[in-house]
Amino acid sequence: MDEQDEENRGELEHWLDKHNHKMELLRTVTSTLAALTGVFVFLKVFDFI
């Protein structure tokens, strides 16, 4: 990446690059929680629990 590209990137993009792994972890955790909640609702609707 050349110097001009660095200057054109905004503060938000730099912040997002810095915290990319944390955001991936948060996305994974929330997706897992949503999937588990869906399974729980499915089981309740069909009287398995």
C-alpha positions in Angstrom: 0.0 0.0 0.0 1.5 3.3 -0.9 1.5 6.5 1.1 -1.4 8.2 -0.7 -3.7 5.2 0.0 -2.8 5.5 3.7 -3.8 9.2 3.7 -7.1 8.5 2.0 -8.2 5.9 4.5 -10.4 7.4 7.3 -10.1 7.1 11.0 -13.0 4.7 11.1 -11.3 2.3 8.7 -8.1 2.3 10.7 -10.1 1.6 13.9 -12.0 -1.2 12.1 -8.7 -2.7 10.9 -7.2 -2.6 14.4 -10.2 -4.3 16.0 -11.0 -6.8 13.3 -10.3 -10.0 15.4 -12.4 -8.7 18.3 -15.3 -8.0 15.9 -15.0 -11.5 14.4 -15.2 -13.1 17.9 -18.2 -11.0 18.8 -19.9 -12.0 15.5 -19.2 -15.7 16.2 -20.5 -15.5 19.8 -23.7 -13.7 18.8 -24.3 -16.1 15.9 -23.9 -19.1 18.2 -26.2 -17.5 20.8 -28.8 -16.9 18.1 -28.6 -20.4 16.8 -29.0 -21.9 20.3 -31.9 -19.6 21.0 -33.5 -20.8 17.7 -33.1 -24.4 18.7 -34.6 -23.7 22.2 -37.6 -22.1 20.6 -38.0 -24.9 18.1 -37.9 -27.5 21.0 -40.5 -25.5 23.0 -42.9 -25.1 20.1 -42.9 -28.8 19.4 -43.2 -29.8 23.1 -39.8 -31.6 23.3 -38.9 -29.6 26.5 
